[in-house]
Amino acid sequence: EDPWQTVSASAIPYDTGWNVPHALEDEEILQLIERFAEAARRAERAGFDFIELHAAHGYLIFQFLSPLSNQRTDRWGGSLENRMRLVVEIAKAVRKATPKLMLGARLSVMDWVDGGFDVADAIEVAKALKDEGVAYLCCSSGGNSPLQKLPTGPGYQVHLAEAVRKGADIPTRAVGLIDDPRQAEAILTEGRADMVALARAFLADPRWGWRAAATFSETIHPAPQLARSVTTMQHWMKAVG
Protein backbone atom coordinates (compact mmCIF):
# COMPACT_ATOMS: atom_id res chain seq x y z
CA GLU A 1 0.00 0.00 0.00
CA ASP A 2 1.43 3.34 -1.06
CA PRO A 3 1.96 5.47 2.09
CA TRP A 4 1.78 8.61 -0.06
CA GLN A 5 -1.59 7.76 -1.60
CA THR A 6 -3.97 10.59 -0.78
CA VAL A 7 -7.68 9.98 -0.25
CA SER A 8 -10.78 12.07 -0.89
CA ALA A 9 -14.51 11.95 -1.47
CA SER A 10 -13.94 11.45 -5.21
CA ALA A 11 -10.96 10.71 -7.43
CA ILE A 12 -10.57 14.35 -8.44
CA PRO A 13 -7.14 16.03 -8.27
CA TYR A 14 -6.91 19.49 -6.71
CA ASP A 15 -5.42 20.90 -9.91
CA THR A 16 -3.75 19.88 -13.16
CA GLY A 17 -0.66 17.84 -12.44
CA TRP A 18 -1.64 17.05 -8.88
CA ASN A 19 -1.97 13.54 -7.49
CA VAL A 20 -5.29 11.79 -8.13
CA PRO A 21 -6.67 10.78 -4.73
CA HIS A 22 -8.26 7.46 -3.92
CA ALA A 23 -12.03 7.78 -3.53
CA LEU A 24 -12.83 6.28 -0.14
CA GLU A 25 -15.04 3.20 -0.10
CA ASP A 26 -17.99 2.97 2.29
CA GLU A 27 -16.14 0.71 4.72
CA GLU A 28 -13.12 3.02 4.71
CA ILE A 29 -15.35 5.97 5.59
CA LEU A 30 -16.80 4.08 8.55
CA GLN A 31 -13.27 3.26 9.72
CA LEU A 32 -12.34 6.93 9.35
CA ILE A 33 -15.22 8.00 11.58
CA GLU A 34 -14.05 5.59 14.29
CA ARG A 35 -10.52 6.96 14.02
CA PHE A 36 -11.83 10.42 14.83
CA ALA A 37 -13.52 8.97 17.91
CA GLU A 38 -10.26 7.26 18.91
CA ALA A 39 -8.37 10.53 18.46
CA ALA A 40 -10.91 12.28 20.70
CA ARG A 41 -10.33 9.69 23.43
CA ARG A 42 -6.59 10.26 23.19
CA ALA A 43 -7.12 14.01 23.48
CA GLU A 44 -9.22 13.50 26.59
CA ARG A 45 -6.60 11.25 28.18
CA ALA A 46 -3.97 13.88 27.40
CA GLY A 47 -5.94 16.45 29.39
CA PHE A 48 -7.48 18.62 26.68
CA ASP A 49 -10.66 20.53 27.52
CA PHE A 50 -12.25 20.68 24.08
CA ILE A 51 -11.92 19.37 20.54
CA GLU A 52 -12.28 21.27 17.27
CA LEU A 53 -13.06 19.35 14.08
CA HIS A 54 -11.26 20.73 11.02
CA ALA A 55 -13.91 20.90 8.31
CA ALA A 56 -12.30 23.69 6.30
CA HIS A 57 -9.67 24.66 3.74
CA GLY A 58 -9.89 21.66 1.45
CA TYR A 59 -9.04 19.06 4.07
CA LEU A 60 -10.83 15.72 3.91
CA ILE A 61 -14.04 16.60 5.75
CA PHE A 62 -14.55 19.67 3.60
CA GLN A 63 -13.80 17.67 0.45
CA PHE A 64 -16.95 15.71 1.29
CA LEU A 65 -18.95 18.89 1.95
CA SER A 66 -18.12 20.67 -1.31
CA PRO A 67 -19.80 19.63 -4.58
CA LEU A 68 -16.58 20.64 -6.35
CA SER A 69 -14.67 17.76 -4.78
CA ASN A 70 -17.52 15.39 -3.93
CA GLN A 71 -19.19 13.89 -6.99
CA ARG A 72 -20.29 10.65 -5.37
CA THR A 73 -23.65 9.06 -6.07
CA ASP A 74 -23.96 7.03 -2.86
CA ARG A 75 -25.12 8.04 0.62
CA TRP A 76 -21.99 10.18 1.07
CA GLY A 77 -22.56 12.43 -1.96
CA GLY A 78 -25.07 14.22 -4.14
CA SER A 79 -27.46 16.19 -1.94
CA LEU A 80 -26.24 18.49 0.80
CA GLU A 81 -27.73 16.10 3.35
CA ASN A 82 -25.53 13.33 1.96
CA ARG A 83 -22.43 15.50 1.59
CA MET A 84 -22.67 16.64 5.21
CA ARG A 85 -23.18 13.08 6.44
CA LEU A 86 -19.47 12.54 7.13
CA VAL A 87 -18.99 15.57 9.37
CA VAL A 88 -22.29 14.91 11.15
CA GLU A 89 -21.37 11.27 11.81
CA ILE A 90 -17.90 12.31 13.00
CA ALA A 91 -19.41 14.86 15.38
CA LYS A 92 -21.83 12.24 16.65
CA ALA A 93 -19.03 9.69 17.19
CA VAL A 94 -16.78 12.20 18.95
CA ARG A 95 -19.58 13.35 21.27
CA LYS A 96 -20.34 9.73 22.16
CA ALA A 97 -16.67 8.94 22.77
CA THR A 98 -15.95 12.05 24.85
CA PRO A 99 -19.24 13.47 26.21
CA LYS A 100 -17.46 15.59 28.83
CA LEU A 101 -15.39 17.55 26.30
CA MET A 102 -16.65 20.64 24.50
CA LEU A 103 -16.83 20.10 20.75
CA GLY A 104 -16.43 22.82 18.13
CA ALA A 105 -15.76 22.83 14.40
CA ARG A 106 -13.89 24.96 11.91
CA LEU A 107 -15.74 25.32 8.62
CA SER A 108 -15.04 26.89 5.25
CA VAL A 109 -18.31 28.76 4.88
CA MET A 110 -17.88 29.05 1.12
CA ASP A 111 -15.66 27.89 -1.75
CA TRP A 112 -15.60 31.29 -3.50
CA VAL A 113 -16.28 29.36 -6.72
CA ASP A 114 -19.54 29.36 -8.70
CA GLY A 115 -21.41 26.13 -8.04
CA GLY A 116 -19.38 25.40 -4.92
CA PHE A 117 -20.20 25.22 -1.23
CA ASP A 118 -21.85 28.48 -0.13
CA VAL A 119 -23.22 30.35 2.87
CA ALA A 120 -26.67 28.79 2.60
CA ASP A 121 -25.05 25.34 2.68
CA ALA A 122 -22.92 26.33 5.66
CA ILE A 123 -25.95 27.45 7.64
CA GLU A 124 -27.62 24.07 7.12
CA VAL A 125 -24.43 22.25 8.13
CA ALA A 126 -24.20 24.47 11.22
CA LYS A 127 -27.76 23.59 12.21
CA ALA A 128 -27.05 19.87 11.82
CA LEU A 129 -23.85 20.11 13.86
CA LYS A 130 -25.60 22.12 16.54
CA ASP A 131 -28.15 19.31 16.84
CA GLU A 132 -25.26 16.92 17.50
CA GLY A 133 -23.91 19.03 20.33
CA VAL A 134 -21.33 21.16 18.51
CA ALA A 135 -20.93 24.27 20.66
CA TYR A 136 -19.54 26.77 18.15
CA LEU A 137 -18.26 27.22 14.60
CA CYS A 138 -15.02 28.89 13.58
CA CYS A 139 -15.95 30.45 10.24
CA SER A 140 -13.24 30.56 7.58
CA SER A 141 -13.46 30.01 3.81
CA GLY A 142 -11.80 28.73 0.66
CA GLY A 143 -8.86 26.40 0.26
CA ASN A 144 -10.58 23.74 -1.83
CA SER A 145 -10.11 24.98 -5.39
CA PRO A 146 -7.42 26.83 -7.37
CA LEU A 147 -10.29 28.68 -9.09
CA GLN A 148 -11.39 30.46 -5.92
CA LYS A 149 -11.84 34.21 -6.21
CA LEU A 150 -11.22 35.19 -2.64
CA PRO A 151 -11.27 38.90 -1.79
CA THR A 152 -8.85 39.79 0.98
CA GLY A 153 -8.78 42.79 3.26
CA PRO A 154 -9.20 43.60 6.95
CA GLY A 155 -11.84 41.30 8.44
CA TYR A 156 -12.76 39.93 5.03
CA GLN A 157 -14.44 36.82 6.50
CA VAL A 158 -16.30 38.43 9.40
CA HIS A 159 -19.54 38.62 7.42
CA LEU A 160 -19.43 34.83 7.07
CA ALA A 161 -19.32 34.33 10.84
CA GLU A 162 -22.14 36.84 11.17
CA ALA A 163 -24.31 35.05 8.59
CA VAL A 164 -23.85 31.63 10.18
CA ARG A 165 -24.42 33.05 13.67
CA LYS A 166 -27.73 34.55 12.63
CA GLY A 167 -28.83 31.79 10.27
CA ALA A 168 -28.13 28.83 12.56
CA ASP A 169 -28.38 30.53 15.96
CA ILE A 170 -25.00 29.15 17.02
CA PRO A 171 -21.97 30.91 18.53
CA THR A 172 -19.33 31.69 15.92
CA ARG A 173 -15.67 32.69 15.84
CA ALA A 174 -14.49 35.19 13.24
CA VAL A 175 -11.07 34.83 11.61
CA GLY A 176 -9.03 36.39 8.83
CA LEU A 177 -6.94 39.59 8.87
CA ILE A 178 -8.12 40.64 12.31
CA ASP A 179 -5.03 42.33 13.71
CA ASP A 180 -6.12 45.54 15.43
CA PRO A 181 -7.51 45.47 19.00
CA ARG A 182 -10.28 47.96 18.24
CA GLN A 183 -11.24 46.01 15.14
CA ALA A 184 -11.50 42.81 17.18
CA GLU A 185 -13.50 44.55 19.91
CA ALA A 186 -15.95 46.01 17.39
CA ILE A 187 -16.69 42.57 15.93
CA LEU A 188 -17.77 41.40 19.38
CA THR A 189 -19.62 44.49 20.57
CA GLU A 190 -21.54 44.76 17.30
CA GLY A 191 -22.71 41.16 17.67
CA ARG A 192 -21.13 39.98 14.43
CA ALA A 193 -19.41 37.04 16.16
CA ASP A 194 -18.97 35.68 19.66
CA MET A 195 -15.21 35.19 19.45
CA VAL A 196 -12.30 36.29 17.29
CA ALA A 197 -9.20 34.27 16.45
CA LEU A 198 -5.74 35.63 15.70
CA ALA A 199 -2.68 33.72 14.55
CA ARG A 200 -0.29 35.67 12.34
CA ALA A 201 -0.91 38.78 14.43
CA PHE A 202 0.58 36.98 17.43
CA LEU A 203 3.46 35.63 15.37
CA ALA A 204 4.27 39.16 14.26
CA ASP A 205 3.75 40.59 17.74
CA PRO A 206 3.92 38.08 20.63
CA ARG A 207 2.81 40.86 23.00
CA TRP A 208 -0.35 41.59 21.02
CA GLY A 209 -2.47 40.77 24.06
CA TRP A 210 -0.58 43.29 26.17
CA ARG A 211 -0.95 45.92 23.47
CA ALA A 212 -4.68 45.20 23.26
CA ALA A 213 -5.02 45.61 27.03
CA ALA A 214 -3.14 48.91 26.88
CA THR A 215 -5.39 50.10 24.04
CA PHE A 216 -8.39 49.81 26.35
CA SER A 217 -6.50 51.10 29.42
CA GLU A 218 -6.64 47.73 31.14
CA THR A 219 -4.15 46.88 33.87
CA ILE A 220 -1.69 44.16 32.90
CA HIS A 221 -0.88 41.72 35.69
CA PRO A 222 2.24 39.59 35.17
CA ALA A 223 1.97 35.89 35.91
CA PRO A 224 2.87 35.07 39.56
CA GLN A 225 5.85 32.97 38.50
CA LEU A 226 7.28 36.02 36.75
CA ALA A 227 6.88 38.39 39.70
CA ARG A 228 10.51 38.04 40.79
CA SER A 229 11.73 38.90 37.30
CA VAL A 230 9.48 41.95 37.14
CA THR A 231 10.74 43.19 40.52
CA THR A 232 14.35 42.65 39.46
CA MET A 233 13.75 44.54 36.22
CA GLN A 234 12.18 47.45 38.11
CA HIS A 235 15.20 47.68 40.44
CA TRP A 236 17.55 47.55 37.46
CA MET A 237 15.67 50.29 35.62
CA LYS A 238 15.73 52.50 38.73
CA ALA A 239 19.48 51.90 39.13
CA VAL A 240 20.31 52.90 35.56
CA GLY A 241 18.05 55.88 35.74
WONORKA-V98641 format. One record per residue. N is the residue number from 1. RES is the residue in one letter. OMEGA is omega in whole degrees, 0 to 359 (999 if undefined). D_LAST is the distance of its C-alpha to the last C-alpha in Angstrom with 1 decimal. Layout:
N;RES;OMEGA;D_LAST, N;RES;OMEGA;D_LAST
This chain:
1;E;183;68.7, 2;D;181;66.3, 3;P;181;62.7, 4;W;180;61.5, 5;Q;177;64.0, 6;T;180;62.2, 7;V;181;63.8, 8;S;176;64.0, 9;A;180;66.1, 10;S;181;68.4, 11;A;182;68.9, 12;I;179;67.1, 13;P;179;64.5, 14;Y;182;61.2, 15;D;178;62.1, 16;T;179;64.5, 17;G;179;64.2, 18;W;179;62.3, 19;N;176;63.7, 20;V;183;66.4, 21;P;174;65.4, 22;H;177;67.9, 23;A;184;69.0, 24;L;175;68.6, 25;E;183;71.8, 26;D;181;72.2, 27;E;178;71.9, 28;E;179;68.8, 29;I;178;67.2, 30;L;177;68.1, 31;Q;179;66.5, 32;L;180;63.4, 33;I;179;63.1, 34;E;178;63.4, 35;R;175;60.7, 36;F;178;58.3, 37;A;178;59.3, 38;E;179;58.7, 39;A;178;55.3, 40;A;178;54.5, 41;R;178;55.6, 42;R;179;53.4, 43;A;179;50.4, 44;E;179;51.2, 45;R;181;51.5, 46;A;176;48.2, 47;G;179;46.6, 48;F;182;46.1, 49;D;179;46.3, 50;F;181;47.9, 51;I;176;49.6, 52;E;177;49.6, 53;L;180;52.6, 54;H;180;52.0, 55;A;185;54.8, 56;A;165;53.1, 57;H;175;52.6, 58;G;174;55.9, 59;Y;194;55.6, 60;L;182;58.8, 61;I;180;58.9, 62;F;176;58.4, 63;Q;175;61.0, 64;F;182;63.5, 65;L;187;62.3, 66;S;176;62.6, 67;P;177;66.1, 68;L;183;64.9, 69;S;179;64.5, 70;N;178;66.9, 71;Q;179;70.5, 72;R;178;72.2, 73;T;179;75.4, 74;D;184;75.1, 75;R;180;73.4, 76;W;182;70.0, 77;G;180;70.4, 78;G;181;72.0, 79;S;177;71.2, 80;L;178;67.7, 81;E;179;68.8, 82;N;182;69.7, 83;R;179;66.6, 84;M;184;64.3, 85;R;182;66.3, 86;L;183;64.1, 87;V;178;60.8, 88;V;180;62.5, 89;E;177;64.2, 90;I;179;60.9, 91;A;180;59.2, 92;K;181;62.1, 93;A;180;62.1, 94;V;178;58.3, 95;R;180;58.6, 96;K;182;61.5, 97;A;184;59.8, 98;T;185;56.5, 99;P;182;57.3, 100;K;181;54.2, 101;L;172;51.7, 102;M;179;50.7, 103;L;174;52.2, 104;G;179;50.9, 105;A;173;51.9, 106;R;188;50.4, 107;L;167;53.0, 108;S;186;53.5, 109;V;176;54.9, 110;M;179;56.7, 111;D;189;57.7, 112;W;177;57.2, 113;V;177;60.7, 114;D;180;64.0, 115;G;180;66.0, 116;G;176;63.1, 117;F;184;61.4, 118;D;185;60.2, 119;V;179;58.6, 120;A;176;61.9, 121;D;183;62.3, 122;A;180;58.8, 123;I;178;59.5, 124;E;176;62.6, 125;V;180;60.8, 126;A;179;58.1, 127;K;181;60.8, 128;A;179;62.5, 129;L;177;59.3, 130;K;179;58.4, 131;D;180;61.9, 132;E;176;61.0, 133;G;176;57.9, 134;V;190;55.3, 135;A;183;52.4, 136;Y;174;50.7, 137;L;172;50.9, 138;C;191;48.1, 139;C;176;49.5, 140;S;179;49.1, 141;S;173;51.8, 142;G;176;53.5, 143;G;185;53.4, 144;N;183;57.1, 145;S;176;58.6, 146;P;181;57.9, 147;L;184;59.6, 148;Q;177;57.0, 149;K;189;55.9, 150;L;179;52.5, 151;P;180;50.6, 152;T;180;46.8, 153;G;181;44.1, 154;P;177;41.5, 155;G;189;43.0, 156;Y;180;46.3, 157;Q;183;47.7, 158;V;181;46.7, 159;H;178;50.1, 160;L;177;51.7, 161;A;180;49.8, 162;E;181;50.8, 163;A;180;54.5, 164;V;179;54.7, 165;R;182;53.0, 166;K;185;55.5, 167;G;183;58.5, 168;A;181;58.3, 169;D;180;56.5, 170;I;177;54.0, 171;P;180;50.2, 172;T;176;48.7, 173;R;180;45.5, 174;A;180;44.7, 175;V;172;43.3, 176;G;178;42.9, 177;L;171;40.2, 178;I;186;38.3, 179;D;180;34.7, 180;D;182;33.2, 181;P;181;32.3, 182;R;176;34.2, 183;Q;180;37.2, 184;A;180;37.3, 185;E;181;37.1, 186;A;179;39.9, 187;I;182;42.1, 188;L;184;42.0, 189;T;178;42.2, 190;E;177;45.1, 191;G;181;47.0, 192;R;176;47.4, 193;A;181;46.3, 194;D;180;45.1, 195;M;170;42.4, 196;V;179;40.6, 197;A;177;39.8, 198;L;177;37.1, 199;A;182;37.0, 200;R;179;36.0, 201;A;178;33.3, 202;F;176;31.6, 203;L;180;32.2, 204;A;182;30.5, 205;D;182;27.6, 206;P;180;27.3, 207;R;181;24.9, 208;W;180;27.6, 209;G;178;28.0, 210;W;180;24.4, 211;R;178;24.7, 212;A;179;28.0, 213;A;179;26.7, 214;A;179;24.0, 215;T;182;26.8, 216;F;176;28.7, 217;S;177;25.8, 218;E;178;26.4, 219;T;180;24.0, 220;I;180;23.1, 221;H;178;23.6, 222;P;178;22.7, 223;A;182;25.7, 224;P;182;26.0, 225;Q;179;26.1, 226;L;185;22.6, 227;A;181;21.1, 228;R;180;20.0, 229;S;180;18.2, 230;V;179;16.4, 231;T;179;15.4, 232;T;180;14.2, 233;M;179;12.1, 234;Q;178;10.5, 235;H;181;9.9, 236;W;180;8.5, 237;M;178;6.1, 238;K;182;5.1, 239;A;182;5.4, 240;V;177;3.8, 241;G;999;0.0
